Amino acid sequence: MAVEALIVIDMINTYDHPDAETLRKSVEDVLPNVRRLIERARAEDIAVIYVNDNFGLWRSHHDELLDIALSGPHAELVAPIRPADDSLFVVKARHSIFYDTPLEYLLGQRGIESVLLCGQVTEQCILYSALDAHIRHLDVVVAEDACASIHSDLAAAALRMMERNMQARVVRSTDEALFGPA
């Protein structure tokens, strides 16, 4: 099945946390691939959905989160993949993109059954989101070269788990068939 939505996870980030330096280096490596996936999805009229932590700002909305990240010291990691005006945006509070968010409802309303995950962190939010997508009977694709990690060994194990235990398709961002016919 061809991907029907690209979900960009936690890329609007201030990099103000204990693992930030390691994560930031990984984000620098995958950022061009994330940007290309977003551009390809938009060109193919595929839904681009940003799901992002709220930085503990419970009154926040996506514009505020974006402004905070863009005014921080690592704006160069956010600006290239900033949401377009028509991008969908879901705010989350925990690791999974589904936990206490309206994402499942949004996907159902749009008839989306196949999602492509990218963003950060492979061994945390990507892994837990892939599991939650799988138990919701969604087809899951993960662009391994568009997912940043903190611990590369755990990221590799997480990708294997997604592939083996969740039947996720683990692909490269350059896979030509991502957005094409099944």
C-alpha positions as CSV (number, residue, x, y, z in Angstrom):
1,M,0.0,0.0,0.0
2,A,1.3,3.5,-0.9
3,V,1.8,6.0,2.0
4,E,-1.2,8.2,2.5
5,A,0.3,10.5,5.2
6,L,3.7,11.7,6.2
7,I,3.9,12.1,10.0
8,V,6.8,14.4,11.1
9,I,7.4,13.7,14.8
10,D,9.0,16.1,17.3
11,M,11.1,18.1,14.8
12,I,9.9,21.4,16.2
13,N,12.5,21.3,19.0
14,T,14.4,23.7,21.2
15,Y,17.2,21.1,22.0
16,D,17.2,22.2,25.6
17,H,17.3,18.8,27.4
18,P,20.0,16.4,28.8
19,D,20.5,14.5,25.5
20,A,20.3,17.5,23.2
21,E,23.9,17.6,22.0
22,T,23.9,14.0,20.9
23,L,20.4,14.3,19.4
24,R,21.3,17.6,17.6
25,K,24.2,15.9,15.8
26,S,21.9,13.1,14.6
27,V,19.2,15.6,13.5
28,E,21.8,17.5,11.4
29,D,22.5,14.2,9.6
30,V,18.9,13.3,8.9
31,L,17.5,16.9,8.3
32,P,18.0,16.9,4.5
33,N,16.1,13.6,4.2
34,V,13.2,14.8,6.4
35,R,13.1,18.0,4.3
36,R,13.0,16.0,1.0
37,L,10.3,13.7,2.3
38,I,8.1,16.8,3.3
39,E,8.7,18.3,-0.2
40,R,7.9,15.1,-1.9
41,A,4.7,14.5,0.1
42,R,3.6,18.1,-0.6
43,A,4.3,17.7,-4.3
44,E,2.3,14.4,-4.4
45,D,-0.6,16.0,-2.4
46,I,0.1,13.6,0.5
47,A,-1.1,14.8,3.9
48,V,1.8,16.1,6.0
49,I,1.0,15.9,9.7
50,Y,3.3,17.4,12.3
51,V,2.9,15.8,15.8
52,N,5.0,17.5,18.4
53,D,5.7,17.7,22.1
54,N,4.3,20.8,23.8
55,F,7.5,21.7,25.8
56,G,5.3,21.5,28.9
57,L,3.4,24.6,27.8
58,W,-0.2,23.4,28.3
59,R,-1.7,26.6,26.9
60,S,0.4,26.4,23.8
61,H,-0.6,26.0,20.1
62,H,1.5,25.2,17.1
63,D,2.4,28.8,16.2
64,E,3.7,29.4,19.7
65,L,5.8,26.2,19.7
66,L,7.2,27.1,16.3
67,D,8.1,30.6,17.4
68,I,9.9,29.3,20.5
69,A,11.9,26.9,18.5
70,L,12.7,29.4,15.7
71,S,13.9,32.0,18.2
72,G,16.2,29.5,20.0
73,P,19.9,28.8,19.3
74,H,19.1,25.9,17.0
75,A,16.6,27.5,14.6
76,E,18.6,26.1,11.7
77,L,17.3,22.7,12.5
78,V,13.7,23.8,12.5
79,A,13.5,26.4,9.7
80,P,14.1,24.0,6.8
81,I,11.1,21.7,7.8
82,R,8.8,24.3,9.3
83,P,5.1,23.5,8.7
84,A,3.4,25.2,5.8
85,D,0.3,27.2,6.5
86,D,-1.9,24.3,5.4
87,S,0.0,21.6,7.3
88,L,-1.9,19.7,10.0
89,F,-0.5,19.9,13.5
90,V,-1.2,17.8,16.5
91,V,0.2,18.6,20.0
92,K,1.2,15.6,22.1
93,A,2.4,15.3,25.7
94,R,4.0,11.9,25.8
95,H,6.1,9.6,23.6
96,S,3.4,8.2,21.3
97,I,1.8,10.4,18.7
98,F,-1.5,8.7,19.5
99,Y,-1.5,8.9,23.3
100,D,-4.3,11.3,24.3
101,T,-4.2,13.1,21.0
102,P,-6.9,13.5,18.3
103,L,-4.5,11.9,15.7
104,E,-6.5,8.6,15.4
105,Y,-9.7,10.5,14.7
106,L,-8.0,12.8,12.2
107,L,-6.6,9.8,10.3
108,G,-10.0,8.1,10.3
109,Q,-11.8,11.2,9.1
110,R,-9.4,11.4,6.1
111,G,-9.5,7.6,5.4
112,I,-5.8,7.3,6.0
113,E,-4.7,3.7,6.5
114,S,-0.9,4.0,5.7
115,V,1.5,6.3,7.4
116,L,5.2,7.1,7.0
117,L,7.0,8.1,10.2
118,C,10.0,10.4,10.3
119,G,11.5,12.7,12.9
120,Q,12.9,12.0,16.4
121,V,13.7,9.9,18.4
122,T,13.9,6.5,16.7
123,E,14.4,4.5,19.9
124,Q,11.7,6.4,21.7
125,C,8.8,8.4,20.1
126,I,9.2,6.7,16.7
127,L,9.2,3.2,18.2
128,Y,6.2,3.8,20.5
129,S,4.2,5.6,17.7
130,A,4.9,2.7,15.3
131,L,3.5,0.3,17.9
132,D,0.4,2.4,18.5
133,A,-0.1,2.7,14.8
134,H,0.2,-1.0,14.3
135,I,-2.3,-1.9,17.0
136,R,-4.7,0.5,15.3
137,H,-4.3,-1.6,12.1
138,L,-2.5,1.1,10.2
139,D,0.2,0.2,7.7
140,V,3.4,1.6,9.1
141,V,6.4,2.7,7.1
142,V,9.5,4.2,8.7
143,A,12.1,6.2,6.8
144,E,15.2,5.0,8.7
145,D,17.5,7.7,7.3
146,A,14.9,10.4,8.2
147,C,14.8,9.5,11.9
148,A,17.2,10.9,14.4
149,S,18.5,9.0,17.4
150,I,20.3,9.5,20.7
151,H,21.7,6.0,21.0
152,S,22.5,4.4,17.6
153,D,22.6,0.9,19.0
154,L,19.1,1.3,20.5
155,A,17.8,2.9,17.3
156,A,19.0,-0.1,15.2
157,A,17.3,-2.4,17.7
158,A,14.1,-0.3,17.6
159,L,14.1,-0.4,13.7
160,R,14.4,-4.2,13.9
161,M,11.6,-4.4,16.4
162,M,9.3,-2.3,14.2
163,E,10.0,-4.4,11.2
164,R,9.7,-7.8,13.0
165,N,7.1,-7.2,15.6
166,M,4.9,-4.5,14.0
167,Q,5.3,-5.5,10.4
168,A,6.6,-2.0,9.6
169,R,8.3,-1.4,6.3
170,V,11.6,0.2,7.1
171,V,12.8,2.1,4.0
172,R,15.2,4.8,2.8
173,S,13.8,8.3,2.2
174,T,14.8,8.0,-1.4
175,D,12.5,5.0,-2.1
176,E,10.7,6.0,-5.3
177,A,7.6,3.8,-4.4
178,L,6.8,5.6,-1.1
179,F,4.1,7.8,-2.5
180,G,3.3,6.0,-5.7
181,P,0.8,3.2,-6.4
182,A,0.9,0.1,-4.2
